[in-house]
Amino acid sequence: MADAKPVETWPELDETDAAGMCYTSGTTGHPKGVVYSHRGVYLHCFASSTVDVLGICERDVILHIVPMFHATPGACPSPVS
């Protein structure tokens, strides 16, 4: 910690850059990784928050979470292995 320096510039990120990675054995039993993009995660949260999808309204409180399995909806996964 004593040698740590503050971040001076943030990296330029593209919406298709990896935002996270999950590993699973899925239904095959073979381990594999899935990469989720910033765009995919954002669009999934945005789309699932509309009244036409879940029937929610401004009085509802929602916590968006990413399920820990290989088919996270709307995240446009790209197999890694």
Buried (B, 14 or more C-beta within 10 A) or exposed (E): EEEEEEEEEEEEEEEEEEBBEBEBEEEEEEEBBBBBBBBBBBBBBEEBEEEEEEEBEEEEEEEEEBEEEBEBEBBBBBEEE
